[in-house]
Amino acid sequence: MCRMIMAQGEFSVAEVMNAARAMSCGETAQHDGPIKKHPNGWGCLWLNNGKVCTRHGTGKFADALPTIDIGSIRTRFLAVHVRHATLSKNMGIQFSHPLLRKNGATQWYMMHNGFLPTIYRHLSMKASNFDSAEYLEYIVGHITPSDLSHRYLLDKMAQVAPGGSSGNAFFITHEKAWAWQWYPDDTLFPHYFTMHRYQKNKTTYISSEMIKALGAESEWKKINNHELYGINITE
């Protein structure tokens, strides 16, 4: 299980990074889930003059944050992911998000919060190796960015066998980002899997948790389950 945040428009890189750090340490956890801290890896993605830049690490984001040259990151789009590994075997730099899959001319990046252990059955695999990577392949393996729609995602998730906790994800290309919220209707932890969106003036945040340091509580709105929200990140 994980926490993640994306920012678009006019924002402070340092403040968004610190918001991700706070989530990773459990400082902003106001939900019903048993997991409050997310110490098993991290990743950042930002856009620089139309080019996607990424950085990954293992361990605690709070330990890594002081080593990141935040002042050198000048961008109007930033996404950060902090991870709690569901399976202990899936820890290491290769499991840190954002994950990447190349499909033709498109480079698809994904940050995922949840556990989807049955996705592998749709990929002609005998067993799951890493559910998030399999989720990315299942969703974008045969599509172009114009194909990623609300109906497409609903249809794909309707085919997935029960047993998973959430398919919440950020899908990102060099031109657009999507925030997708999906979890089973019978989940025990709906608040944990509910993302929040902040929109004011020229600033947009979408976050696994409401971050009061970024905006007043009254200005954060809960995202509905099965909602897809797209952002043009080149603006």
Secondary structure by P-SEA (a helix, b strand, c coil): ccccccccccccaaaaaaaaaaaaacccccccccccccccccbbbbbcccccccccccccccccccccccccccccbbbbbbbbccccccccccccccbbbbcccbbbbbccccccccccccccccccccaaaaaaaacccccccccccaaaaaaaaaaccccccccbbbbbcccbbbbbbbcccccccccccbbbbbbcccbbbbcccccccccccccbbbbcccbbbbbcccc
